[in-house]
């Protein structure tokens, strides 16, 4: 006796007497989601990376090529090959110490960075609040602006003898020089940022009867932060520039003194290496501050 046939779905070509196969379980491997996720990943922009990486490499190659051509017949100025070989020996032991006047280039860079950090930090502690006050209070701005305009163009090294006279020591005199050259960009940029805050923001603060502290922390600080960080970036570049010259004059341990000491030893190869080191450290400091500025930007 034949079993009753099951109803076949519409449009099916199967025979009424054929057994119906059970539905196969869905395999995780058959899930199209991973393939979709893989397809949705952005492809690497090799062209963009090439446009970013190739020009700096070509620029450095051009510099080395010109340097090599200019020093082919020179007996006093070293070429790229001799300088690179000297740099390898120099950085093999960057932190050796054979007394206070004979230390590796690593220690000299660290001592210079320490002086820059102290002078720059003191300038930030004084200059940024002063900039806020100058931008906030018109009377104070009119009183202090002539002094800033008078003292800002003075060469930082002109302040070094004053530091030596007051502090009676080379190290605090160098820190004083860094302080006095770093403070002006912070004051000026912070004050300009406060003055460019829209008046509507301050009117809302008056309507809400906000305290001066809340006006500074809730309204002025977010608006002024890009200007303030620009002043900080300019200040640290100036500080690193000045410390080299200050250490040449004051002596002791530091990258500036190291350059001058190598000149006294007529070691031009080490001087060229020091120039590259100074440039690389300055570039890293600037890139660090630019990254911080982008991180705390309120433009979005």
N, C-alpha and C positions, 0 to 999 in steps of 0.2 A: 504494500500500500504506500502510495507516494505521500510524502509530508506536504502540507499546504505551503504554497509558495509565499515568500515575504514580499511585501510591496517594495519595488525598486524605486529609487529616486527618479524624478522626472528627467528625461534626456539621457538616462543610463542605457547602455547597450548590453548590459549583462543579462544573461538568461535567467528566467524566474527560478529555474531549478538549481542554479549555481550557488554554492555556499558563500555567505558574506564574510570576507576576511576582517578580522578585528583591526581597528585603527592603530597604526604604529605610534608608539609614544614619541613625543618630541624629544630629540637629542639636544643636549646643551651645545654640542658642536654645530648643530644646524641653526642655532640662534643667530640671526643676521645682525644683532646689536653690536658684537665686537667688530665685525667688518665695517659697520656704519661708523663706529667710533674711530676706527683706524682711518677711514676715508675722510672723517671730519677734521683730523689733525692738520694744522697748517703746514704746508711744505716749507722747507728751508729756503730762504731767499738768498741763494748763492750770489746772485748779481749784486744785491745790496751789500752783502758782506764784502764782496770783492771791491766795490766802490769805496767802502770804508777803509779796507786794509791796504789796498794797492797804493794809493797816493802817498801815505806816510812812508811806506817802504821805498818807493821811488825817490822820495825826497831825501831820505837818509843815504840811499845809494848814490844820489847825485852829490851830496855833501862829501862822502868818502872819496868819490872819483875826483872831484875838484881838489880836495885836500892832497890826494896822491899825486896829481899832476903838478901842483904847486911846490911840492917837496921832493920831487924826483932828484934834483941836483943840489938840494940844500944839505949842508953839513951841520947846521946848528939847530934847525927846526925838524923834529921827528915826523915821520910819516905815519899813516894809520896802522901799518903792520907792527912797527916798533912800539907804538903807543898801546896797542892792544896786548902785545906780549908783556909790557910793563904792568898793564892793568891786571892781567891774570896773576902775576906774582904779588901785586899789591893786595888783591882781594883774597888771596890764599890764606892770609892771616890778618884780617881787618881789625881784630881786637887785641893785638899784642900790646904789652905795656913794659917799656924799659926805663921807667922814670917819668917825671912830670913833663919833660920836654921831648920825649920820644914815645909816642903812642900811635896805634894804628888809625887808619882813616875812619874806621867805624866809630871809635871813641870820639874822634874830633867832630864827626857829624852829630853824634848824640849830644855832646856838650853844646854845640851851636843850637840845636833844636830845643834844648833845655832853656837856654837864654831867651830864645824867641818865644817860647811858651810863657815864660814868666813876664816878660815885657808886654807881650801881646795880651795876656790875660789881665794884667793890671790896666791896660788901655781899654779893654772891653768893659771892665768893672766901672771905670770912670766915664768913658766916652759915650756908651749907649744910654745910661740914665741922663747924662747931660744933654744928649741929643733930643731925648724925649722932652725934657724941660724947655729947651730952646724952641722946639716946634710947638709946644703947648702954650707957652706964655710969651706974648708979643713983647712985653716990656723987657723981659730977661733976654730975649733974642736980640733986640736992638742994643742992649748993653754989652753982650758978649761977642756978637758978630764982628765988630771991628778988631777985637783981640785975636779972633780966629783968623781973620783975613791978614792980620799983620804977622802972625807967627807961623802960619801954615807954609808959606814959601821958603822959610829958612831951611837950609840944608841940614839933614839929620846929623851929619858929622860935626856941624858947628856946635851942637849941644854936648858933644863928647867931653870937651874940656870943662864944661860946667859940672858934668857928672863926676869927673876926676877930682875937681876942686871940692865938691860937696861930700862925696862918699869916700875919698882917699883910697880907692881901690879900683882895679880895672874891671872886675866882674860886675859889680853893681853899676858902674858907669856905663858898661855896654848894655845892661838891662834898661837903664834909664834912657839911653839913646833909642832903643827899640820902642819903649813906651811912648816917647814924645813923637816919633815918626808914625806910629800906628794909630794914634788917637784921633787925628784929624779926619780921615775918611769915615770913621765910625760916627763922629759927631755930626758931620755934614750930611751924610746919607740918612741917618736916623731922623734928623731934624726935617729934612726935605720930605721924608715919608710921612711924618706926622702932619706937616702942613698940607699935604695932598689928600688927606682923609676927607671924603665928602662931608660937607657941612650938615647934610641931612642926618647922617649918623649921630653927630653930636647933638642935633636938635632933639632926636628921639631920646637920647640919654638925659637931656634936660627935662623933657616931659615926664620920663619915668623916675626922675629925681635920683639917678644913679650917683653913687659916690665916685670921687676921683679915682680911687683904686680900681673900681669896677669899669670905669671908662677906659682906663689904661689896659687892663687885662682882657676885657671882653670886646672892646671896639678898636682901640688904637693898635694893640700888639699884633692881632692877625693881619690888619691892613698894612702895618709898617714892616712886617717881617721880611718881605722881599727886599726892600730898601736896606734894611739893617744887615741882612746877609751879604748884600753887594758890598757894603762898607767893610764888613769883616773880611771878605775875599780880597779886596784891594789892600786892606791893612796887612794881612799876613804875607802877601806878595812883597809889599814894601819892607816889612820886617825882615824877611829872609834875604832881601837884597842888601839891606843896610848892615846886617850882622857880619857879613863877610868883610866889609870895609872897616867896621869897628874893631873886629878882632885883629886885623892887620896892624892897627895902631896900638891896641892895648896889649897884645901878646897873650901868653897863656895857652890853654888848650881850646881848639876850635878849628873849624874848617878854614876860616880866614887866616888864622895864624899858621895853619899847616901849609897853605898855599905860599905865604910869604917865606916860611922856613925852607920850602922846597926851591923857591927862587934864589935864596941865599946859597943853597947847595947846587945851583945851576941844573936842577933836575926838571927840565922842561916837560918831559913825558908825564911826570906826576902832576904837574900843573894842568896839563890838558885833561888828564883823568879827573882831576878835582873840578874842572869847569863842567864836565859832563855830569858829575855827581851832584853838583850844586843845581844844575838845570833840572835834573830828574827829580830831586827832592822838592824843588819849588813847584814843578808840574804836578807831583803827587799831592802836595798840600792844596793846590788850587782845585784839582779834580775832586778831592775829598770835600772841600767846602761847597763846590758846585753841586755835588751829590746831595749834601745836606740841604742846600737851598731848594733843590727839586723835590726832596722828600717832604719838606714843610711848606710847599707852595700852596696858596689858597686860591689859585686861579681857576681851578676846576669847579 
